[in-house]
Amino acid sequence: MGQVLHGTATTTHVVRAKIQASEASLLELSEQYGINPKTVLKWKHRDSVEDQKCGAKLGQGSVLSELDETVIVETRRKTLLPLDDLFDLLLPLIPVLTRSNLHRCLQRHHISRLVDLLPPEEKGEYKTFKKYGPGYLHIDTAQINLGMDKWYLFVAIDRATRYVYVELHDNKRMETASAFLQQALKQYPFKINTILTDNGIEFSYNLLVEAKKPKDKNKVHPFVAVCQAQTIEHRTTLVKHPWTNGMVEALPIRLVHPLFASGYMQKGEDDNPTGHRIARDKLVQLHSRRY
């Protein structure tokens, strides 16, 4: 098999071997073979006569430190979060993190596909959402920190039409969630038949320990009561499988990030009712423009 040399190589394997075996000076060898003394010096210190691969070595050039990458990998394995949610979670811990270098880090460690991290019994053929007509609603919440206050963004999105309704509240109690649902139902010009949420306490009693569940076994959760009154089927995602509700999981992040970037919301600022009102108005503008 012939030699494979770099496109701009000025030496062959034979010449390189002779340089490495020679006792002559750099100047003598450069004159003998008609090459630059730096080229002679390079091959004098090489253990091989083969060209090295071009480009950066694995991990070279990344702004992420070894500790950063360890945090990213372990967080991905523990939480099984999708890329956008993982980025939002880790950005406060790793200020140099971007969506691009996060994706490259996951690829380097062979964990860019969530299916590769699932237990063997959960792996199988890819399943797509069953096609539904208008009336299948995904609902979720996202926490927003404004100064010392915690605010909660409630989001509803129809699976078929992608029509979005959002509200901003200072809590996510059961009563708030049920009131949000009642208002959301008024916004859609078609009948809502099914609602999908996670297992948060604002949506169901599913994850409450037995001691904290209502003593009256017949007591219905306020959110579920609204669904029953409107003859709506309420479904919840599997525990520790938030991506089942992925259509709405990432939406609060995509809505909130532009607000911080544009200055409508500032982390660490004092309470500002006017700013909160402007933020609500801006949320409506954002979702109406994008969807």
Buried (B, 14 or more C-beta within 10 A) or exposed (E): EEEEEEEEBEBEBEBBBBBBEEEEEBEEBBEBBEBEBEBBBBBEEBEEBEBEEEEEEEEEEBEBEEEBBEBBBEBBEEBBBBBBBBBBEBBEEBEEBEEEBBBBBBEBBEBBEBEEBEEEEEEEEEEEEEEEEBBBBBBBBBEBEBBEEEBBBBBBBBBEBEBBBBBBBEEBBBEBBBBBBEEBBEEBEEEBBBBBBBBBBBBBBEEEEEEEEEEEEEEBBBBBBBBEEBEBEBEBBEEEBBBBBBBBBBBBBEBBBBBEEEEBBEEEEEEBEEBBEBBBEBBBEBBEEEE
